[in-house]
């Protein structure tokens, strides 16, 4: 398997920055997915192998219970960026997001003396570090880290391999999304040689729903409507409805709903609008025809980011206004 020229060029720089550090910060992005959590945990194990102290913080959102069996997940510090002292760290390795993915509650200002490395596969990320590897040719940040670790001569232990595999598996939709390549399967094959218990890892994740998760899905699926002349499918869930059903924060996942909606094949664009608290709406976009409808464009226009087929953003607006803005943007940007 070939390693990209950029990784070959920058791996020594990253290794040198790590060697010069004493305490490294890692994070999970808001509404974390397995690629966010798995990549952060894999990097933590790699840093510890290199003799460094590494801390993964939860970030803005709760870590879904379905991810808490990933190796190392119990060591995640359940704090946001605003609940730690950044001065305790001299290196911040931002994986699977840009600086805007560190927190969406307000703009993050990093200490001037903190060195930043940004490793991501989202093409909407322009890079926020003194060292950046942003490569959308990788199907997951976990796949990028797989190559980076090989170039850095990190030993791929079962703990590292399992976290990389789960990120790779989920960000490719179980190896069915566009962008899944021969290299994807080659990397996955190498990882399962190291961690043969991958099937149980996936089963534990996919069978970890709580009653709150099911209640949220039921609520969201009961709030479906078609817009843009029946070309776009929305699920619009209010904060009031979430509280009425006593649904916990950890069960609220906009991405899971937009993905379910995409299974209705006649709609090329699906959107979940979830009012997770008053005047704060999480948006998740999915495209069933990303060649024609690149949903990363609307996400970026709304201050978010992502991929052609899957993207997200957050709006600080009342739910009704957020919906009106989304419908207007959909019509403007995609000629619907």
C-alpha positions in Angstrom: 0.0 0.0 0.0 1.4 3.4 -1.0 1.6 6.3 1.4 0.8 9.8 0.1 3.7 12.2 -0.6 2.2 14.7 1.8 2.3 12.2 4.7 5.8 11.2 3.8 6.9 14.8 3.8 5.1 15.9 7.0 5.4 12.8 9.2 8.9 13.7 10.3 7.7 17.2 11.2 4.8 15.8 13.2 7.1 13.3 15.0 9.5 16.1 15.8 6.7 18.3 17.2 5.5 15.4 19.4 9.0 14.8 20.7 9.3 18.4 21.7 6.0 18.4 23.6 5.3 17.4 27.1 1.5 17.3 27.3 -0.8 16.8 24.3 -4.5 17.7 24.0 -6.9 15.8 21.8 -10.7 16.3 21.5 -13.9 14.9 20.1 -15.9 17.1 17.8 -19.5 18.2 18.6 -22.0 15.4 18.1 -19.1 13.0 17.8 -19.1 10.0 15.4 -16.9 6.9 15.7 -14.3 8.4 13.4 -13.9 11.4 15.8 -13.8 9.2 18.9 -11.8 6.4 17.4 -9.2 8.7 15.8 -8.7 10.6 19.0 -8.3 7.4 21.0 -5.9 5.9 18.4 -3.8 9.0 18.5 -3.8 8.9 22.3 -2.4 5.4 22.3 0.2 6.3 19.7 1.3 9.3 21.7 1.7 7.2 24.8 3.7 4.7 22.9 6.0 7.6 22.0 6.3 8.4 25.7 4.0 11.4 25.9 1.2 12.4 28.2 -2.0 12.6 26.1 -5.5 13.7 27.2 -8.7 13.3 25.2 -11.5 15.6 26.1 -15.2 15.0 25.3 -15.8 18.4 23.8 -19.2 20.1 23.5 -21.3 16.9 23.4 -21.8 13.7 25.4 -20.0 10.7 24.1 -22.8 8.3 22.9 -23.0 5.2 25.1 -22.6 3.1 22.0 -19.0 4.3 21.7 -18.0 3.8 25.3 -16.7 0.2 24.7 -14.0 1.4 22.3 -10.6 0.7 23.9 -9.6 3.7 25.9 -13.0 5.4 25.9 -13.3 5.2 29.7 -10.2 7.5 29.9 -11.9 10.3 28.0 -12.1 13.4 30.2 -15.7 14.4 30.2 -15.1 18.1 29.8 -15.5 20.6 27.1 -12.7 22.9 25.9 -14.1 25.6 28.2 -13.8 23.4 31.2 -10.1 22.8 31.0 -7.0 25.0 31.2 -5.4 25.1 27.7 -2.2 26.3 29.3 -1.7 22.8 30.7 -0.9 21.6 27.2 1.8 22.6 24.8 0.5 20.7 21.7 -3.0 20.3 20.4 -3.6 17.6 17.8 -7.0 18.4 16.2 -8.2 15.2 14.4 -11.3 14.8 12.2 -12.3 18.5 12.4 -11.1 22.1 12.0 -10.7 24.6 14.8 -14.5 25.3 14.5 -15.0 21.6 15.5 -13.3 22.1 18.8 -16.4 23.9 20.0 -19.5 25.4 18.5 -20.6 27.3 21.6 -18.2 30.2 20.8 -15.1 30.9 18.9 -12.0 29.1 20.2 -8.9 31.2 20.8 -5.9 29.0 21.4 -2.9 30.1 23.5 -0.2 31.7 21.4 2.4 29.3 22.7 0.3 26.2 21.9 1.5 24.3 18.8 -1.3 22.9 16.7 -1.3 19.9 14.3 -4.5 19.4 12.2 -5.2 16.0 10.7 -8.5 15.6 8.8 -10.2 14.2 5.7 -13.0 16.8 5.3 -12.4 18.8 2.2 -14.1 21.8 3.7 -11.3 22.1 6.3 -8.8 24.8 5.2 -6.3 23.8 8.0 -5.8 25.4 11.3 -2.4 24.2 12.5 1.2 25.0 11.9 1.3 21.5 10.4 -1.7 20.3 8.5 -2.6 17.2 6.6 -6.1 17.6 5.1 -6.7 15.0 2.5 -10.2 14.2 1.3 -8.9 11.3 -0.7 -9.0 9.3 2.5 -12.4 7.8 3.3 -11.9 8.5 7.0 -9.5 10.3 9.3 -8.8 6.9 10.7 -7.5 5.8 7.3 -5.2 8.9 7.2 -3.9 8.0 10.6 -3.3 4.5 9.5 -0.8 5.7 6.9 0.6 8.4 9.2 1.3 5.9 12.0 3.0 3.5 9.5 5.3 6.3 8.3 6.0 7.4 11.9 6.9 3.7 12.8 4.2 3.6 15.4 3.4 -0.1 16.3 -0.2 -0.8 15.5 -1.4 -2.5 18.7 -4.8 -4.0 19.0 -6.0 -0.9 20.9 -4.9 1.4 18.1 -6.1 -1.0 15.3 -9.6 -1.4 16.8 -10.1 2.4 17.1 -8.9 2.9 13.5 -11.0 0.1 12.2 -14.2 1.5 13.8 -13.6 4.9 12.3 -12.9 3.5 8.9 -15.9 1.2 9.0 -18.4 3.8 10.1 -17.3 6.7 7.9 -17.6 4.5 4.8 -21.1 3.4 5.9 -19.9 -0.2 6.3 -17.8 0.1 3.1 -20.7 1.1 0.9 -20.3 4.9 0.6 -18.7 6.6 -2.4 -15.0 7.0 -1.8 -14.6 3.4 -0.6 -11.6 2.1 -2.6 -9.3 -0.8 -2.9 -7.0 1.0 -0.5 -9.9 1.2 2.0 -10.2 -2.5 2.0 -6.5 -3.1 2.1 -6.2 -0.8 5.2 -9.2 -2.6 6.9 -7.6 -6.0 6.1 -4.4 -5.0 7.8 -6.3 -3.7 10.9 -8.4 -6.8 11.3 -5.2 -9.0 11.2 -4.1 -7.0 14.3 -7.6 -6.9 15.9 -9.5 -10.0 14.8 -12.4 -9.2 17.2 -13.6 -6.5 14.9 -17.1 -8.1 14.3 -17.8 -8.0 18.1 -16.7 -4.4 18.2 -19.1 -3.5 15.5 -21.9 -5.6 17.0 -21.5 -3.9 20.4 -21.7 -0.5 18.9 -24.7 -1.2 16.7 -26.6 -3.0 19.5 -26.1 -0.4 22.2 -29.3 1.6 21.7 -31.0 2.9 24.8 -34.7 3.5 25.2 -33.9 7.2 24.9 -32.2 6.6 21.6 -35.3 4.8 20.3 -37.6 7.4 21.7 -35.6 10.1 19.9 -35.7 8.2 16.6 -39.5 7.7 17.0 -40.0 11.4 17.7 -37.9 12.5 14.7 -39.5 10.0 12.3 -42.9 11.2 13.3 -41.8 14.8 12.4 -41.0 14.2 8.7 -42.2 16.6 5.9 -41.3 17.1 2.3 -40.3 20.5 1.0 -39.1 22.1 -2.3 -41.9 20.7 -4.4 -41.5 17.2 -2.7 -37.8 17.0 -3.6 -36.3 17.3 -0.1 -37.2 15.3 3.0 -36.9 17.1 6.4 -37.2 16.0 10.0 -37.9 19.0 12.2 -37.8 18.3 16.0 -38.4 21.0 18.6 -36.7 21.4 22.0 -40.2 21.4 23.6 -41.0 17.9 22.0 -37.6 16.5 23.2 -38.2 17.7 26.8 -41.8 16.5 26.7 -40.5 13.0 26.0 -37.7 13.3 28.6 -35.1 12.4 26.0 -31.5 12.7 27.3 -28.9 14.8 25.5 -26.8 11.7 24.7 -29.7 10.3 22.6 -30.0 13.3 20.4 -28.3 12.6 17.0 -29.2 14.6 14.0 -26.8 12.5 11.8 -28.6 9.3 12.6 -31.9 10.8 11.4 -30.7 12.3 8.2 -29.1 8.9 7.4 -32.4 7.1 8.0 -34.2 9.6 5.8 -31.7 9.0 3.0 -32.9 5.4 2.8 -36.1 6.7 1.1 -34.5 6.5 -2.4 -36.7 9.0 -4.2 -35.2 12.0 -2.2 -31.7 13.1 -3.2 -31.4 15.5 -0.2 -32.5 14.8 3.3 -32.1 17.1 6.3 -32.5 16.8 10.1 -33.1 20.0 12.0 -32.9 19.2 15.7 -33.5 22.0 18.3 -31.2 20.7 21.0 -31.9 23.7 23.2 -33.8 27.0 22.6 -32.4 28.9 19.7 -29.7 26.3 18.9 -30.5 24.0 16.0 -28.2 21.1 14.9 -28.4 20.5 11.2 -27.4 17.2 9.4 -27.5 16.9 5.6 -27.3 13.8 3.5 -27.2 13.4 -0.3 -28.2 10.3 -2.2 -26.8 11.9 -5.4 -23.6 13.7 -4.3 -22.4 14.2 -7.9 -25.4 16.5 -8.5 -26.2 17.7 -4.9 -23.0 18.4 -2.9 -24.4 19.0 0.6 -21.0 20.2 1.9 -21.8 23.5 0.0 -24.9 24.3 2.0 -23.2 23.2 5.2 -20.3 25.6 4.6 -22.7 28.4 3.7 -24.3 28.0 7.1 -21.0 27.9 9.0 -20.4 24.1 9.1 -18.7 21.6 6.8 -18.4 18.0 5.8 -18.4 15.9 2.7 -20.3 15.9 -0.6 -22.7 13.2 0.7 -22.8 14.0 4.4 -22.4 17.4 6.2 -23.5 19.3 9.1 -23.8 22.8 10.7 -25.4 24.6 13.7 -27.7 27.6 13.6 -28.3 29.9 16.6 -31.9 30.7 15.6 -35.4 29.7 16.7 -36.4 26.4 15.0 -39.0 28.0 12.7 -36.5 30.6 11.4 -33.9 27.9 11.0 -36.3 25.9 8.9 -37.2 28.9 6.7 -33.5 29.6 6.2 -32.7 26.0 5.2 -35.5 25.8 2.7 -34.5 29.2 1.2 -30.9 28.0 0.9 -31.9 24.7 -0.6 -33.8 26.5 -3.3 -31.1 29.0 -4.0 -28.1 26.7 -4.1 -29.6 23.6 -5.8 -32.2 25.3 -8.1 -35.0 23.3 -6.5 
